[in-house]
């Protein structure tokens, strides 16, 4: 999903862990003895990766509601549990950009790329950040890599969007 010709092309990469959708929340009701109901996840043994995935999903839900600051908190916690998850870095980069913290976004998109070098969306978004920060050459390099990766994935509309941006921002020789 591309939004505009050259601004704010930021995508959420939604990841469903094994098709499992988990809602987190408590209703605050109490048992007849005045004790709060335990969380449904309280007695379940979860791996670090599963807990990270739950936090990641909660962060996505907050980001979709526009609550980027709290989404970032969830992403931070998810990364403490599973620091090699490129999808979390990618989404945190989107959240940082959304609250006008482009340097943080740039770092997260770069980390997502380091962990998953074929993540076309991260190259496209890093290009946008670089363009915003005045790094025209870096932006062009990222747009070109994103175009190549989108073509390889068969996502031709996204590849065409990258081509459009390249043509608009290419420095004449």
Rosetta blueprint (number, residue, H / E / L):
1 X L
2 X L
3 X L
4 X L
5 X L
6 X L
7 X L
8 X L
9 X L
10 X L
11 X L
12 X L
13 X L
14 X L
15 X L
16 X L
17 X H
18 X H
19 X H
20 X L
21 X L
22 X L
23 X L
24 X L
25 X L
26 X L
27 X L
28 X L
29 X L
30 X E
31 X L
32 X L
33 X L
34 X L
35 X L
36 X E
37 X L
38 X L
39 X L
40 X L
41 X L
42 X L
43 X L
44 X L
45 X L
46 X L
47 X L
48 X H
49 X H
50 X H
51 X H
52 X H
53 X H
54 X H
55 X H
56 X H
57 X H
58 X H
59 X H
60 X H
61 X H
62 X H
63 X H
64 X H
65 X L
66 X L
67 X L
68 X H
69 X H
70 X H
71 X H
72 X H
73 X H
74 X H
75 X H
76 X H
77 X H
78 X H
79 X H
80 X H
81 X H
82 X L
83 X L
84 X L
85 X L
86 X H
87 X H
88 X H
89 X H
90 X H
91 X H
92 X H
93 X H
94 X H
95 X H
96 X H
97 X H
98 X H
99 X L
100 X L
101 X L
102 X H
103 X H
104 X H
105 X H
106 X H
107 X H
108 X H
109 X H
110 X H
111 X H
112 X H
113 X H
114 X H
115 X H
116 X L
117 X L
118 X L
119 X L
120 X H
121 X H
122 X H
123 X H
124 X H
125 X H
126 X H
127 X H
128 X H
129 X H
130 X H
131 X H
132 X H
133 X L
134 X L
135 X L
136 X H
137 X H
138 X H
139 X H
140 X H
141 X H
142 X H
143 X H
144 X H
145 X H
146 X H
147 X H
148 X H
149 X H
150 X H
151 X H
152 X H
153 X H
154 X L
155 X L
156 X H
157 X H
158 X H
159 X H
160 X H
161 X H
162 X H
163 X H
164 X H
165 X H
166 X H
167 X H
168 X H
169 X H
170 X L
171 X L
172 X L
173 X L
